[in-house]
Amino acid sequence: MEVLKIATAGSVDDGKSTLIGRLLYDTKSLTVDKLEAIEKSSKQKGYDYLDFSLATDGLVAEREQGITIDVAHIYFSTNTRSYIIADTPGHVEYTRNMVTGASTSQAAIILIDARHGVIEQTYRHFFINNLLRVKDVIVAINKMDLVDFSEDRYNEIKADFQKLVEKSDYEDQNITFIPVSALKGDNVVNQSEIMNWYTGKTLIEHLETLNTQDIYNNGVMRFPVQFVIRPKTEEFHDYRGYAGKVYGGDIKVGDEVVVLPSKTKTKVKEIYFNDKKYQSAARRSSISVLLEDDVNVSRGDMIVKANELPNIEKQFSATISWMDAKQLEEGSKYILQHGVHKVLAKVSIIHHKIETDFSGVENNVDSLTMNDIATVSFLLNKPIFFDSFKVNRTNGSFILIDPQTNNTAGVGFIN
């Protein structure tokens, strides 16, 4: 069954958790004990309706405040598709959590409170989806029941958001608008009888039709070696396989390839999945590869097609999302993990901080604080083989690790 990964985003009290709870309830994905707990808690609070946000707000602090703090991953299925939803926080101070949730998503749902319309956080959430190249964005204009299910109000918010879309540099992005009431269930799973002026699909109907093509499919094959297989048996005495996962494109027996960083050329001799041979392997396949020539290959090396070489440099610039309480400063040193590869990296220049409301950049910046997004240049102690994030999401991203605390301090997307 196909799997679709979705990230949710919205400001505080826009109703993300309620929307997801409604999806779970109307698709009959809630367990009996969870449903009983929701019914009991809703009665204790004096509600005359079911508080579906309780289905997702797992932390005690979240349930007490009625907000989302951490990234929660929710799993549910329909008859045709399985879903993984990353329910991300709406607060400005949790921007780093949203980056984490959206980084592996194929689609995003941005919620807007129909009473408030497009606000500052809407800009921020749309910006991050652009930054992470999320192709399908559903703008769910929620709480339509609180504006009398007004078509005029829906069109007004839609027009405001379209002005925001015009500022985007991601031309291939698909934007879909759906008016919903998560609390009442209108246009979430079931078609709204009140909003008969809306003739589009419900939220779940739209999700069912989205292309689940892998987000890492960019046509450029990358095979980072994670393990060298040398069985200690007579039967496989001369076996030397290189295990890893295929990213970006496919790999076939007979392909002319280059091993990095040595730049040694050879050809693919055999491809194995467990003990079975295959003539080719598609993206995201976990396989082992045998090469025609006896070349030196180690963990951290990368096998690429001879006509698809990546950049091999000791310096690059990247867009950084800073996640640590300790500031990033020019001259600071971090461990940069790029795939299975770790190198020492020095911050050479902080070019500018990027305003997430599409208003431009802030120059003359010498440090970054938590949740800042900026363009930064790095110097490495040895070359790595990388692509830009737009070309290959896996080979164009990395994390920064503080060598003193071992904390993940930031994530980067290579320009």
Stockholm file with secondary structure:
# STOCKHOLM 1.0

chainA/1-415         MEVLKIATAGSVDDGKSTLIGRLLYDTKSLTVDKLEAIEKSSKQKGYDYLDFSLATDGLVAEREQGITIDVAHIYFSTNTRSYIIADTPGHVEYTRNMVTGASTSQAAIILIDARHGVIEQTYRHFFINNLLRVKDVIVAINKMDLVDFSEDRYNEIKADFQKLVEKSDYEDQNITFIPVSALKGDNVVNQSEIMNWYTGKTLIEHLETLNTQDIYNNGVMRFPVQFVIRPKTEEFHDYRGYAGKVYGGDIKVGDEVVVLPSKTKTKVKEIYFNDKKYQSAARRSSISVLLEDDVNVSRGDMIVKANELPNIEKQFSATISWMDAKQLEEGSKYILQHGVHKVLAKVSIIHHKIETDFSGVENNVDSLTMNDIATVSFLLNKPIFFDSFKVNRTNGSFILIDPQTNNTAGVGFIN
#=GR chainA/1-415 SS CEEEEEEEECCTTSCHHHHHHHHHHHTTCSCHHHHHHHHHHHHHTTCSSCCGGGGTCCSHHHHHHTSCCSCEEEEEECSSEEEEEEECCCSGGGHHHHHHHHTTCSEEEEEEETTTCSCHHHHHHHHHHHHTTCCEEEEEEECGGGGTTCHHHHHHHHHHHHHHHTTCSCTTCEEEEEECBTTTTBTTTBCCSSCTTCCSCCHHHHHHHSCCCCTTBCSCCEEEEEEEECCCSSTTTTCCEEEEECBBSCEETTCEEEEETTTEEEEEEEEEETTEEESEECTTCEEEEEESSCCCCCTTCEEEETTCCCEEEEEEEEEEEECCSSCEETTCEEEEEETTEEEEEEEEEEEEEEETTTTEEECSCCEECTTCEEEEEEEEEEEEEECCTTTCTTTTEEEEECTTTCCEEEEEEEC
#=GC SS_cons         CEEEEEEEECCTTSCHHHHHHHHHHHTTCSCHHHHHHHHHHHHHTTCSSCCGGGGTCCSHHHHHHTSCCSCEEEEEECSSEEEEEEECCCSGGGHHHHHHHHTTCSEEEEEEETTTCSCHHHHHHHHHHHHTTCCEEEEEEECGGGGTTCHHHHHHHHHHHHHHHTTCSCTTCEEEEEECBTTTTBTTTBCCSSCTTCCSCCHHHHHHHSCCCCTTBCSCCEEEEEEEECCCSSTTTTCCEEEEECBBSCEETTCEEEEETTTEEEEEEEEEETTEEESEECTTCEEEEEESSCCCCCTTCEEEETTCCCEEEEEEEEEEEECCSSCEETTCEEEEEETTEEEEEEEEEEEEEEETTTTEEECSCCEECTTCEEEEEEEEEEEEEECCTTTCTTTTEEEEECTTTCCEEEEEEEC
//
